[in-house]
Amino acid sequence: MNAQAPIKLIDGKAAAARVLAEVSAEVRQMKAAGLAPGLAVVLVGQDPASQVYVRNKVLRAEECGIRSLEHKLPADTAEAELLQLIHTLNGDDSVNGILVQLPLPGHIDESRVLQAVSPLKDVDGFHAENVGGLSQGREVLTPCTPAGCLRLLEDTCGDLAGKHAVVIGRSNIVGKPMAALLLKAHCTVTVVHSKSANLKDLCRQADIVVAAVGRPRLVDAEWIKPGAVVIDVGINRIEEDGRSKLVGDVDFDSALAHAAAITPVPGGVGPMTIAFLMKNTLAAARLQHPAQPNLAKLPEAPCRSIS
Ligand SMILES: Nc1nc(=O)c2c([nH]1)NC[C@@H]1CN(c3ccc(C(=O)N[C@@H](CCC(=O)O)C(=O)O)cc3)C=[N+]21
């Protein structure tokens, strides 16, 4: 009766493990060529969720042989002091990647801080130089979450050319760079957001839906065209049945009825974000050593954000 393909769960943990295995192999080659890649993670304040992410990043880095340095600063750190730390890290040759965990406390100007990170060490791809480069389709350091989503989509759908992708959300961290990457992959891209008219109708036209709005379970089966592929970027902590739960921007159980394939939360996009942070750290190390003959002999970067 139903000719549709069986529902497929997109396993972000398994995909991330594959990416991390590639990273580990590359780290070994880099070390053989005399370079031990290092990542600095800067956390300002005590936000418990951020602390969990930072801990996960440090663990994954260690697993694939990347040195990670954690800088924890108190919530009342002055902007000038944070900028000074970034300048020090910019000038430290043992640091190849710098990640400043967001959000920053309200008294700190986020864009000034992101602009202070050297574009060659900007493993988040948030510096204007890299944002502009991505928009021009140049090979630059690219934000980790959208890069991870693109890999999941390519693994699931193969060639993305000509597909209609609807990105829900227009943040600088996910929505906008996701749209740029999908365009680069030859999709027809629609970006919708909280002020869009006919949000649901637009979404229902999509072959690919990427939900990144931060609204728990906003997207249900009615938003999804039968056979569409759904990537859920949302990580929302909610209270339900007297306990705390992690849910996405997609109502998973409902969307499952229409989707050909869908990412779970947790275990979907989150682990891929961290895996691509590691990949970007290696890509950054390569950018910083363009003339090093031994590194130049390394195989082409399989990092999609670069190659
Ligand atoms: N400059 C900056 N860059 C970021 O990339 C950045 C940031 N700031 N601030 C916070 C958000 C959030 N983020 C996550 C990364 C991984 C998981 C992750 O691994 N999640 C797992 C476990 C989740 C859990 O159990 O808590 C999963 O979804 O399966 C989650 C969230 C990166 N962010």
Ligand as a Chemical Component Dictionary entry (heavy atoms), coordinates in Angstrom:
data_LIG
# 
_chem_comp.id                   LIG 
_chem_comp.type                 NON-POLYMER 
_chem_comp.pdbx_formal_charge   1 
_chem_comp.three_letter_code    LIG 
# 
loop_
_chem_comp_atom.comp_id 
_chem_comp_atom.atom_id 
_chem_comp_atom.alt_atom_id 
_chem_comp_atom.type_symbol 
_chem_comp_atom.charge 
_chem_comp_atom.model_Cartn_x 
_chem_comp_atom.model_Cartn_y 
_chem_comp_atom.model_Cartn_z 
_chem_comp_atom.pdbx_ordinal 
LIG N1  N1  N 0 31.209 29.606 20.352 1  
LIG C1  C1  C 0 30.330 28.611 20.484 2  
LIG N2  N2  N 0 30.344 27.591 19.592 3  
LIG C2  C2  C 0 29.452 26.568 19.719 4  
LIG O1  O1  O 0 29.474 25.614 18.901 5  
LIG C3  C3  C 0 28.522 26.593 20.806 6  
LIG C4  C4  C 0 28.565 27.676 21.683 7  
LIG N3  N3  N 0 29.466 28.675 21.497 8  
LIG N4  N4  N 0 27.691 27.759 22.724 9  
LIG C5  C5  C 0 26.756 26.700 23.007 10 
LIG C6  C6  C 0 26.369 25.958 21.753 11 
LIG C7  C7  C 0 25.761 24.608 22.023 12 
LIG N5  N5  N 0 26.679 23.648 21.450 13 
LIG C8  C8  C 0 26.551 22.278 21.575 14 
LIG C9  C9  C 0 27.523 21.406 21.125 15 
LIG C10 C10 C 0 27.396 20.042 21.306 16 
LIG C11 C11 C 0 26.304 19.513 21.964 17 
LIG C12 C12 C 0 26.208 18.045 22.181 18 
LIG O2  O2  O 0 27.171 17.320 22.052 19 
LIG N6  N6  N 0 25.048 17.506 22.510 20 
LIG C13 C13 C 0 24.866 16.080 22.750 21 
LIG C14 C14 C 0 24.624 15.813 24.235 22 
LIG C15 C15 C 0 23.624 16.752 24.860 23 
LIG C16 C16 C 0 23.441 16.563 26.350 24 
LIG O3  O3  O 0 23.183 15.419 26.758 25 
LIG O4  O4  O 0 23.506 17.570 27.094 26 
LIG C17 C17 C 0 23.724 15.568 21.873 27 
LIG O5  O5  O 0 22.961 16.402 21.349 28 
LIG O6  O6  O 0 23.595 14.371 21.734 29 
LIG C18 C18 C 0 25.326 20.365 22.393 30 
LIG C19 C19 C 0 25.433 21.727 22.190 31 
LIG C20 C20 C 0 27.719 24.301 20.869 32 
LIG N7  N7  N 1 27.573 25.614 21.004 33 
# 
loop_
_chem_comp_bond.comp_id 
_chem_comp_bond.atom_id_1 
_chem_comp_bond.atom_id_2 
_chem_comp_bond.value_order 
_chem_comp_bond.pdbx_ordinal 
LIG N1  C1  SING 1  
LIG C1  N2  DOUB 2  
LIG C1  N3  SING 3  
LIG N2  C2  SING 4  
LIG C2  O1  DOUB 5  
LIG C2  C3  SING 6  
LIG C3  C4  DOUB 7  
LIG C3  N7  SING 8  
LIG C4  N3  SING 9  
LIG C4  N4  SING 10 
LIG N4  C5  SING 11 
LIG C5  C6  SING 12 
LIG C6  C7  SING 13 
LIG C6  N7  SING 14 
LIG C7  N5  SING 15 
LIG N5  C8  SING 16 
LIG N5  C20 SING 17 
LIG C8  C9  SING 18 
LIG C8  C19 DOUB 19 
LIG C9  C10 DOUB 20 
LIG C10 C11 SING 21 
LIG C11 C12 SING 22 
LIG C11 C18 DOUB 23 
LIG C12 O2  DOUB 24 
LIG C12 N6  SING 25 
LIG N6  C13 SING 26 
LIG C13 C14 SING 27 
LIG C13 C17 SING 28 
LIG C14 C15 SING 29 
LIG C15 C16 SING 30 
LIG C16 O3  DOUB 31 
LIG C16 O4  SING 32 
LIG C17 O5  DOUB 33 
LIG C17 O6  SING 34 
LIG C18 C19 SING 35 
LIG C20 N7  DOUB 36 
# 
